[in-house]
Amino acid sequence: MAGLSEKAGDTIDVAPVVSPNDQRDDLDIKLEGEELAKRFSATVDEIIAAQEHGRTLTLEETRELAQQIVAAHSRDPNFPSGALERMTEFLDNTALFESPEKHERTIEEAKIEVSLLTSNSPYVEVRAVVDPYDDPTTPCSTIRSWVIGLGFVVLVAFINQLFSVRQPGINIDAAVVQLLAYPVGKAAERFLPDVGVTLFGVRHSLNPGRFNKKEHMLISIMASVGKTLPSSRYIIFTQWLDKYFGQSYAKSFGYQILLALSTNLMGFGLAGLCRRFLVYPSFCLWPKSLVTIALNTSLHSEENHSVLAPFKKVFSISRFRFFMVVFASMFVYFWFPDYIFSALSLFNWIAWIAPTNFNLTAITGSKKGLGFNPLPTFDWNIVTHVHDPLIVPYHVTINTFIGCALGGFVIMGMYWTNAYNTGYLPINSNTMYNNIGEDYNVSLILDERGWLDEEKYQAYSPVFLAGSSLTMYYFFFAVYSATISYAYLYHRHDIVLGFKSLARSFKQRGTDDFKDIHTRLMSVYREVPEWWYFMLNIVAVVFGVAAVAGWPTNTSVGVVFFGIGLAIIFTIPTGIIAATTGIEVEFNVLAEFIGGAWEPGNALAMNFFKCFGYVTTAHALDFANDLKLAHYVKIPQRQTFWAQVIAVFVSAFVCTGVMNFQITNIPDLCESLGAKKVFGAGAQYTTLLSAFPVGFAIPFVFYFIQGRLSRSHWFNKAHPVMFLAGGIHWSPYSIAYMWPAVPPAYISMKYLRTRYLPFWSKYNYVLSAGLSTGIAISAVVIYFAVSYHGFEIDWWGNSPNTGCEAETCVRLTVADGEYFGPRIGNFV
């Protein structure tokens, strides 16, 4: 609340939470306020505000709100379990409602907690950075916000597309743009004149006054569209390059831009139509958006207060200054793991002990092994490769880690028993191999159209996959079916509500089905009609059909509709998981699987299916995250709509131009057979399809067990989809990319969040923003200042790996003239 501050070490005046007839001294009252804050996982300021609101509630209103809370969050892993238990106890206490005068203290505390959970966000993470109030008069869609925003769309699209072929990739995200746009906006505020025009009764000035949070966030949302790279690059890379299809028509800019706009617009249209499933409900947190908001608040807020930190230290540094210290420190430090001393990035110290010991490097090696290394990195970019531990909930990180570790043990068992001939291949690789253990040459089995030639295939070799790839595929298949059953079991009521609300939206405006504070605040602005988003989908389909039919792709336009059908099916369930965990379930493997089965032998058709199925879904989730950002910051819906639409077009053109530069100027870009040959009836990997029923069943097991345990039991934090998703983080990555996130996740999300909530609320997301921004800006500078010009530091610290971490080693080998697997001419 504005005007209130919390000083570490001081007592804070809190109004009594009991009947005025109670006789207690002031110290008891103060201590009780602090005790309630700790028990309700809130700050004292939030308790004060909730107490004031609670006085306006009757007992019956409190009961109705408590019933709504229990009904809405009974299966919500992010909802505070203690609050749910207290609400349930309150509702089950029949004596309290029969004789309320005898339970005044209990009723008063219930009113405070109900008010905390309804007049503000029920989630600590959201309350830490999102204000529960709004000023509708604040200008947002201004001339300067559009100019600055589109400028950053061009910049972000250019850099992200350029670095998209780097491993691990480096992206400039919304947090980076927040930092860079701030001085630009403040300069515009200071130097631009207050001149403008009046359109439709609204004056648009070059300088409408102070550069504010809403303008700043609209810029970030536009730039976020710029970071959503068009999926056309996946297809164009393989079509254009001679080592794949070598199809010259793929050089046509018209063909490229139609593909780019088709998937981007379709993703945006789906995101808009799914607002009632993924944006308006309060349980849809979208954790990654909170970092952007934290930085936005840090840059614009002049408010500051001291907080108590570990070791009885008191921190009074402002969020802005704290961000700048973290940013500057990481900007300097990242030069070491990225350029000066790259051994710090993948710190392979165990493998260095005996680099020629195959078993040691296979288990502990981070580059070509499984990465079981207790200290695998000093690079924050590696730490956050799978999850940013300062953003996603702790239970998400630990579930993913356990699943990843399980996947590692499966790979070990498969490899050392030579299951599926994996012993002849590297233990951890995403490459396809032939039957003598060499890289699979796809061009040897394709005809001039890029289709599978059965005769050439039978004379060459079936595809063989490393144990890590097989494990990854198994967990991928399990995740897909688990996503469907999880969404049904845990969120079926939310999905039904979303469909009812969507149906009602065609008859009346508004979002009355959603009662959380932020949706109520947004109701003062004009909503975007559903048909606006629907028309974007129509345009997207037209563009996609034009691209497939207008050029010699040898592919039916039906691939556009089947791919979009897949996106429609999975956008809601995957979106719910992304909104609640911060993690996106990727459907690239399923799209490849279905696409390959639908048109066997047509690798290009499979790529199209992946483009319109998986990538469209991924884009829809990115756009939904941006819609939630606007929802949190209270940017009018129609202003967000137009900002995203225009940014989509600008980004698509920029990314397509950069992609053409990459293909013609960067050597050794990229590498992908039909699903039927790999997973079809009688194929050598058919048994992996058992993952679909197994994955579908696992959420039922979790649901059954959790339903019989108390809400506070640790198993209620077990997440079946995140557990299975951990197993997909192999091939070519390893557990060395997952384990480093666990310790900082515990420190931030468990220790500090529980014991030092004000300290955590003030600095946690700002710390994440500072670290990620420092890396991104430093990486860009390093690339253009030294790497692009070929400057290298030649010393052991930049080439420390020898033996099996520098060369490809395998456990088993074949004699000259021999091969493993099915006999030639008898491949399935």
N, C-alpha and C positions, 0 to 999 in steps of 0.2 A: 504494500500500500504506500502511496506517495506520502512523504512527510514522516514516515515511521522509520526508525533505524534500530539496529540491534548491536550493541557494543559488547564485545567479548569481555567477560569478567564482571560486567555490571548486572545488577538485578533489574528486571523489567516490570513495569507496572502493568498488571493484567487484571481486568475486572473480575469480580468473583464469579465462579462457575456454580455456585450453590445458592440456595434461597437466602434472601436478605436477612431472614431470621437467624441464620447460623451466626454464631459469635466466634470469629477467628481473627487473629491479628493479621496485619498487613504482610508480614513475612510468610505466613502460611499461604496466603493468596498468591503471592509472587512465585513461591516455589511450586504451587499447584499449576500455574500457567506454564512454567517451564517443564513440569512433569508431563502435562498434557501434550505439549509440543513434541517431546521425545516419544511418548506413547503413540501419538497419531502420525509420526514421521513428518512433521511439519516444522516450520520456523515459528518463533513466537509471534512475529508479525501476522502470519497466516492464521494463527489461533485467535488473535485479537479480532481480525476481520470476520472470521467464522463465528465468533461469539456475538459480535454485533448483529450479524445476519440471523443467528439462531434465535435471538429474542423476538424476531418477527414471526416465528413459526409456532403454530399450535401443535398440540400432541398428535392430533389426527394427521396433520400435514407431515409431521416428522415420520409417522408410521408409513404413510404412503410413499414418501421419498425413500425410506429405508427398504421398502418392498421392491421398489424399482431398482435400487442399487443391487440388491441380492439377485434379482432376476437377471439383470444385465451382465453381472460380473462373476457369476458362480463358477465359471470355467476359465476365467481370464488369468493367465499366469503372471501378468504384469500388475494386476490389482493387488494392493496390500492385503495379505491373507489375514492379518490381525483385524483389520477393519471389517472384513467380511464376517469373521467370527463374532465380532462385537455387534454388528447389525443383526445377525441371526439370533444371538442371545437376547437382544432388545425386543425383537419381534416375538420371540417365544415366551417372553415373560408376561403371562396373562395377568398376574397380580398387579403389575405396573399399570396396566390400562384400566383395571378395575378400581384401584385406589392410588391414583397418581400423586395425591398429596403426601403419601408415605414414601415416595421414590423421587423426590424433587431433584436430588443431586444426580441420580442416574439419568433422569430425563434431560436435565440441563446439559450433561456431557454428551448424550446422544444427539441433542440438537446441534451442539458445536461440531461434532464429527459429521453429521449429515450435511450441515452447511458447508463445511470444508470440502466435502466430496461433490457438492452440487453447485455452489456459488463460485467455485474455482475448479480447476481440473482435479480429478481424483488421483492423478499420478504425480509423484514427487518430481520426476524428470521434467514434466511439462511445466509444473509450477515454478521450477527453478529458473526458467527463461521466458515464459510466455505470460504477458500481462492479462489479467481477467477484466480488462476494461478497454474502451476504444473511444477515439475522438473522430466522428464521421466528417468533421470539417477539415481534417488534415489533407492537403493536396497530395495526390499520388501520381496520376498519369499526366505529368508535366512535360513540356518540351525538352527540358534538360534531362529528365529521366529517360526519355526515348532516345535522345542522341547518345548519351553515355551508354545506355543499355545496348543499343545496336552496335556501338563501337566494340563493346566487350563481347558480343556475340561473334563478331568477326574474329577477334583475337583468340577467344577460347576455342572456337571451331578449328581455327588454323593450327594451334599448338596441340590440341588433343588428337586431331587426326594425324599430325606429324609424328607424335609419340605413341600412336596406337600400335605400332609394330615393335615396340620395345618390350623386353621381358625383364622384370615385371614392369607393367605400364605405369606411366606417370600422367595423372590427369589434373588439369586445373579445374577445380570445382567451385561451387557457389561461395564457399568460405574464402577462397583466394580472391574472387571478384569483389567480395565485400570489402576486403582490405584495399585493393587497388582502386576501387571506385570511390571510396570515401574522400581522399584528397582531391580527386577530380570534381566531385560534387561540391565540396567546400570551396574550391576555387571558382566554380560557376556561381555559387552563392555570393561570393565576394566581388567578382569582377564583371559579371553580366549585367546589363542594364535592365530595368523594370519596364520593358516595352513588350507589347503583344497585341493580340486580336481577340475579339469576342465572337464566339460561334455558338449558336443555339442558346444564348443567354449565359454562357460560361466564358469567363475571360481566361485566355491562355497567355501567360507571360514568360519571357525568357528567364526571368528571375522572380518567382512568386514568393520569395522570402527564404527562410531558413531551410537548408537541405535536410529533409527529415527521414525518419525510419522507413516510412512507407515507400517513398521514392527510391530509397536505397535498396529495399527488398525487391521492388519491381525490376530494378536493374539486375539483381541477382537471379531472379526468375528467368528473365530473358537470356542471361548468360548460361543458366542451367540448361536451357534448350540447346544452346550452342555446344555444350559438352555431350549431348546425346547424339552420338555419331550415327549417320545413316547406315543401314545394313547393306546398302548396295556395294560397299567396299568388299564384303565377303565374296560376292558373286563376281564382281569386276576383276578382282585380283586373280581368281582362278581362270576366268575366261580369257583375259588379256595375255597373261604370262605364257610364254611358249612352253615352259616345262609342264604346264597343265593342258588347257584346251587350245590355246593359241588362236582364239577366235577374234579376228580383226574388227568385227562390228562392235565389239565391246568398247572400242575407243570412242564411239559416238557419244557426245556429251548429252544429246537428247535422251538417249537410252539410259544413260547413267542417272540423269536428274529425275526422270520419271520414276525409276526404282527408289531413289532416295526419298522423294516427296511422298510416294505411295505408303511406305512403311511408317514414316514419321507422322504423316497426317492420320493414318489409321490408328497409330498408338495414341495420339492426342485425342481423337474422337472416342476411342474406347475408354480412356481415362475420364473424360467428361461424363459419359453415360454411366460410369461406375462410381460417381461421387457419393451416392447414397450407400455404397458398400465400403468404400475405401477412404473417404475424406470426412464426411459429416459425423460418423460415429466416434465417440470419445475414445473407445479402445484402440482406434487406429492412431497410434502415436507417431509413426514415421520417425524413429529415433535420429536418423541422419539429419533431418531438418532442424533438429534442436541445436546442433552446432552452429548452423548458419544464423539462427535467431540469436544465439548467445553472443556471437561476434557483432551482430547488428546492434544489440543492446549495449555492448561494451563501447562501441564507437560513438553512440549517440547519447548515452546516459551520463549525466554529470553527478549523479548520486553515488555516494561511496560510504561504506561503513566497515568497521573492523569486525573480524571474525576469529574465533578461536580455532587454532590448528593443532595437529599432533605435537607432543612434547611441550604442551602449554604455551606455545608460541601464538602471538596475536598478529594476524596479517591485516594490514590496512592499505596495501597497495591497490589502486583502482584496477578494474577489469581491463581497461584500455592499456594502462602501463604494463600490467602483467602480460597481456597479449604481445605487446611489442618486445618485451624481454624474451619471451619464449620464441617468438618469430625470429628475432635477430640471432639468438643462440642456435636454433636449428638451421638457419640459413648458412651460418658459418660451419657448423658441425657436419652438415650433409656433404660438404666437399670431401671429407675424409672417406666415408664408405662408398661414395659414388665415383670419386676420381683419384684422390691422393693415396688411399689405403683401402682398396676395394675388398681386401680379405676380411675387413670388418663387417661387410654386408652379409656374406655367408661364411661364418667363422667356423671353418672345418677343422678345428684343432684336433679332434680325435682321429680323423682320417690322416692328418699330417704325421701322426706318430708312426704309422706303418702304411704308407701309401700303396704298397704292393700287396698288402694283405686283403684279398678279395672279400672275405667274409666281413672283416671290420668295416671296409668302405661301403659295402653293400647295405649294412645296417645303419651306419652312422653318417655316411656321406650326404651332404646337403644338395650337391649338384646332380649326382647320378645314382645316389643311394636313397634310403628311406628316411634319412634325416633324424634318427633317434639320437639326439645330441642335447644335453641339458643346457648348454649355452651356445645356441646356434647363430646368434646375430647380435650386432650392435647398431643395427639400422632400423629406424622406426618405420621406414617404408616396407620392410619385411615383416615387422611386428603386426602391421595393420593390413597385410596382404589379404587375409581371409576376413577378419573382423577388426574394426577399430575398438579396442577394449574399453575406451573411454566413452563410447557411444551406445553400443548394444547392451542390453541387459546381461547381467553376469550369467544367468542360467542359460542364455543362448550360447555364450562363449564356451562354457564348460560342457554343455551337451554336444556341441560341435567337436570339441577336442576329444571327447570320449569316442565319438563315432569315427573320427579320423584315426585315433590310436587303434581301434578295432580293425579298421581297414588295413592298417599297417601289418597287424598280425596275420590277417587273411593272406596278404601278399607273401609274407614269409612262408606260411604253410604251403601255399601254391607253388612257390618258386623252388623250395628245397625238396618237394616231392615231384617236381617236373610235370605238374598238372597242366594239360593243354600245351605241352611242349614249351612252357615258359622258361625252363632252365637253359634253353639255347639262346635266349634273348636277354637284353639288359633287364635288371630287376625293376627299374622305374623309368618308364619312357612312354611318350605319347605317339611315337612313330609306328607306322605300319611296316611289317617285315615280310619277306618272302621265306621260302622253305629252306634256305641256307643261312638265314639270320641276317641278310642284308636289307637295306631300306627298300621298300616296295616301290617299284617303278610303275606308276599308274598308266603312263603313256603307252606301255607295252601291251595293254589289254583293251584299249579304246579304239573305236573306228574314227573315221574322219568327222563324224558328227559329235564326238565326245561320248558316245554310248559304249556300253560294254560289248566286246566282241567275244562270244563264247568260245570260239576256236582258239583265239589268242590266249584267253584266260586258261583253258585247259592245258595249253602248252607251256604256260609260265608257272604260276603258283597261286594257291589260295592266300588269303590275308592271314597273318599271324599277329597277335597282339601280346604285349608284355603283361605280366601278372598285375601290374599297377593299373593298366588300362582295363583289364577284365574286372578288377575290383571296382574301379570307378564306374564302369558301365552297370554293374550289378546294383550298386548303391543308387545310381541315377534312376534306374528302372524302379527300384523300391520307393524312392522319393516321390516319383510321379503319382503312383497309385496311392501312396500314403497321404499326399496332399489333398486328394479328393476325399478320402475317408475322414481325414482330420477336419477339413472344412465342414463336412456334414456333422460330425459328432460334436465339435466344440463351438461351431458358429452357425448352425442351421437356423436358429431363431434370428440372428442378425441378418442372414441372407434373405430370409423370408420378409423381414421388415424392410430390407432394401428394395426388394421387388414390389412390395405394396406401395412404398413411398414413390418409386419410379412410376408406377401406374397412375398414382394420384397426381403426379406432377404434370401430366398431360391435361388434367382437368382444372387444377388450381396451382398457383404459385406458392412458394414457401417450403420450409423444411421443418414443419411442426412435429414430424415424427421423431426428431432428434432434440433432446432436451439439454444437452450440455451447454455450458456457459458460452463457449466460443461460437457455436451454431446460433445461439440466441442473439449474440452481438452482431453476427453477420446478416441476420434477417432484415436489418434496416436498409440493406443495399439491394438493388435490382438483380434478380437471379438470371443466369444464362438459360434461355429456353433449351429444352432437350433437342429440338430439331436442329439447332445450330451445330451441335456435335454430330448429330446423325448425318447432316449434309457433308461434314468433313469426311465421314466414313465412305459416303457415296463417291466423293471426288477421289479418295484414295483408291477405291476399287477400280475406277475408270483409269487412273494413271497406271495401276499395276497391270491391268488387262492390256493397255496400250503398249506397255514395254514388252510383255511376253509375246503378244501377237504381232507387233509391228516390226520385229526383228527376227532373224532366222534362229530362234532359240530351240526349235524342235521340241517344244514343250507345250502341252495343252494349257489353255487359260484356266482350266479347272484347278490348277495348282494354286492359283490366287485365292479361290474360294475355299478350298480345303484348308489351306494354311490359315486363312482368317477364321475359319470355323474352329481350328485348334486354339487360336488366340482367344476367341470368345469364351470357349469352355474353361480355359485356365486363368484368365485375367483375374477373376474374382477370388478363387482360392489362393493363388500365388500372391495376389495383392494383399489379402488378409494376413498371410504369413509375413510378407515384407513389412506391412504396416505395424505389426505387433512385435516383430523381432529385429527389424532393421536388415534382414537378410533376404535376398531374392533367390528363389529356386529357379535355376536356369533350365529351360526346356529345349536347349539346342540338340541334345542327344535324342530326345523323343521325336523332335521334328525330323531329324535325319533318319531315324528308324522308320517312321511312318512314310516319309517321303520316298525312301529307298524301296519300301515294300509296295508302295502305290505304283511307281513306274520303275520296275526293276531294270537295272543296267543304265538308266539315264541319270548320271551323276549331276548334271545341271538341273534337272527337275528336282532332285533332292535338295540342292542348294536353294532353289526358289521356294520350296516348301519350308525350309528352315528360315528363310528370310521373312516370309509372310506369316509364319506360325510363331516361332520362338522370338524373333527380333521384334515383331510387332508387340508381343506381350511385354518384353523388356522395356520397350519405349513407353508403353501404356503405364507401367509402374513408375518410370522416371517422371512422367508428366503428372501422375497422381501425387507423387511426393511434392512437386512444385505447387499443385493446387492446395495441398495441406499447408505449405509454407504461407501462401496467401491467406488461407483460412485463419491460421494462427495470428498473423500480423494485421489482419482485417483490411486487406486490399480488396476493393470492390470486385465482384466476380466478373463483370463484363470487361473491366480494365485488364484483368489477368488473362481473359480469353484472347483479346486482341494482341496483347503483348506476346503470348505464346505462339499464336498463329503466324504473325509476321516474323518472329524469330525463327520459326521452323523453316520458312522459305529462305531466309538469309543464310542460316546455318547449312542447309542442304547444298546451296550453291558453293559456299566456301569449302566445305568438306570435299565435295566432288572435285573441285579444282586442285586441292592439295593431294587428293588421291592420285590424280593424273601425274602430278609432280613426283610422288613417291615411286610409282611404277617405272617411270622413265629415268629416275636419277638415283634410286637406292637399290644396290645389288642384293641378291640372296633374300628376297622377300618370301615369306610364308610356305605351307603345303596342304587332300582328304581322300569303300566300295558299297555297293548297294547292300541294304540291310538283309535282303534275302540270302545273299551269299555268305553272310557272316552269322546271322541269327535265325535263318529260315529253317524249315523242316529238314532234318538230317544234317544240317550244318554243324560244324565242330563246336560252336558256342551257343547252341540252342538252349542248353540247360540254364543259361543266364536269364532266360525269360521267366523262370520261376520267381524272380525278384518281384514281378508285378503282384501276384497274389500275396506273397510274403509282406511286401510293403503295405498293401491294402489292409492287411490284418493287424499290423503292429499298432496303429492308433486305437483299435478296439481294445487291445490288451492294456494299453496305457490308460484308456478311458475307464475301463472296468476296475483296475486297481486303484486309480486316483479317486474314483467315486466312493470307495470304501475306506478312505483315509481322511484324517482331519485336514483342514485347509493348511495348517502350519507344517504338515509333514513334508520332508525334503523331496519326496518323490513327486509331489505336485508341481515341482519345478522342472520335472523331466518332460522334454518336448520331443515327441516321436519324430517329427519332420526334421528338426534340427539335429537330432541324434543320427538319423540316416544321412542327412546332408553332409555330416562330417566325413563320411566315407568317399565323397566325390572329390575331395581336395588332394588327389594324387594325379600323377601322370600329366605333366612332368614335375609338378610340385610335390612337396613332401611334408611330413609332420614338422619339419623345421620352419615351415611357414605358418603353422598353426599354434604350436606350443608357446612361442614367445608372447602371445597375447594373453595367456592365462594369468601369469603373475600380476601384470598391471590391471587386468580386469578385476582381480580379487581386491587389490589395494584400493581401486577407485570405487567399484560398484558394491563392494561388501564392507570393507573396513571404513573408509572415509564417509561413504554415504550413510552408514549406520551410526557411526560415532561422532562424526563432525559434519552434520548435514548443512549448516549455514556455510561452512568453508567449502564443502563439495558443491553446493548450489552456486556459489559465487564464481568458482574458478574451474570446475571440471570441464565444461564444454568449451570454455575459452582456451584452456590448455590444448584440447584436441584441435581446435581451429588454428592455434598458433603453430603447432607441430606440423600439421598437414600443409598449411600455407607456406611455412618456411621451406619444406621439402620441395614443393611445387615450384616456387620462385627460384630457389637455388638450382634445381634441375634445369630449368630453362636457361639460366645464366651460364651454367657449366656447359650446356650443349652449344650455345651460340658463341661463347667466349673461347672455348678450348677444343671441345670434341669435334665440332663441325670443321675446324681448321686442321684436324689431325694431330693436335698436340697430345702427347702421351708421356706418362712418367713410368719409365721402364725400370722396375725393381721388383724384388720378391713379393712385396706387399700387394702388388697388382697382378701377380701370376703365381700364387702360392701352391696351386694344386698340381700334383704329379700322380703317376700311377693310375689307378682306376677312377680317380676323380677327374683326371685330365683326358683319359682315353676310355673308350667303351669296352667294358669287360663283361664276360658272360661266364656262367658256371659250367656249361657243357658246350662242346664244339662238335662239328660234323667233319668226317674225313673228306678229303678231296674227292669230288665226283659223287658224293652222297648227299642226301637231303632228308629232312624229317617231315612227319605229317603224312597226309593221304598221298597215294601214288599218283603220278602224273597221268592225266587223262580221266581220272576218276573223282575229280573235285565236285562238290555239290554246288 
